[in-house]
């Protein structure tokens, strides 16, 4: 019994650094990273492995010139607090960059980018 308790304690100590360093990780996006789309998407949706703090989670979509083109309505879903989304107007063909900065409930900030392309219909 004592040996089991010691082994359990050692296992917990071994896992503690990994848990302490955990932070929100992007697990899925629509559109996906480097997607080449025939039609522009109506919105961008980002899913993370942890719940997000809505007041400190932001995202934007910019075109190749660096101009913000999203509708500036970033929201963390009330139904799924791990999902961040924002609406898009009808986008022209070209390359777009999604930039996000999120704060997970564990207090870690994650900042990154992904891109997608809307193909020319010619």
N, C-alpha and C positions, 0 to 999 in steps of 0.2 A: 504494500500500500504506500509506504513512504517513498519507494523507488518510483512508483507511478506519479506521485505528486511532484517529485523532483523533475521527472521527464516532462510532465505537463508544463511546469514552470519554465523549463529551458526552451521548450517549443514556443511558448508565448513570448519569451524574450527574443527569440530568433525572428519572430514575425513582427515584433513591435516597430523596428525601423521602417519596414515596408509600409505598415499601416500609418505611421507618423508622416511619411513622405507622400502619401496618396494625394491625388488631386483629380479634378475633373478631366476626363479624357474624352475627346470626340470619338464616338463609336460609329456614327452614321451621319450622312448628310444627303439631302435632296435639294439640288442636284449633287451627284457624287463628285469627288475631287477629279479634275481633268475630264469631266463628262463633255461630250460633243453632242449637242442637242439640235434636233431639227426644228423644234418649236420652243419659244421662250417659256420658262416655268412661271406660274403665277405667284410663287413664293419660294423662299429658301427656308429649309428646316434643318436644324442641327440637333442631334441627340447626343447626350453625354452620359457617362456612367454614374454620375452623382447628381443630386438635386442642385439646382442653381439658385442663387440669391437674385431675385428679379430686379431689385433696385441697382445692382452693380453688374449686371450682365448686359452687354451691348454687342451689336453687330451692324455692319453696313456692307453695301454692295457698290462697287465702283467700276466704271468702264475703263477702257484702255487709256483714256486721257486723265484718269484719276478723279473724275467727277462722280459724286455720290448719286446713284440712280434709284435706290430703293425708296419706298414710300414712308420711311422713317417711323414705322410702327412696330418696332421690336418688342416682342412679348415672350415671357416664359409661360408656358401652358399651365393653366390651373389644374387640368386633368393629369398632366404628366410634367412635374417640375424639373425633369431632366431634358425637356425639349424647348429650344429657343427658335423662334420663327420671325420672319418679316416678309411683307408683301412687296411685289414688284410690279411696275407698269409693264406694258408690252415693250419688250426690249428688242432693239435692232440686232442684226448679226454682229458678232464680235466676241472679244474675250472679256470676261468679267471676273472680278476678284471679290471674294467674301472675306471680310476681316471680322474677327470676333475677339472679345475680351470678356471672360466670364469669371465670376466668383462662385465657387461651390460652397455648400454649407459648412465644409470643414475649414473654410477660411483661405484656401489657396486660389490664387489668380492664375488663369491660363489664357494666353494670348496666341493667336495663330491666324493663318490665312489658308484659303483654298481657292481654286479657280475653276471656271467652266467656260465653255465656248458655245455660242449659238451660231450654227452654220448658216452660210448664205444660201438662200433657196434657189439660186440659179441652176 
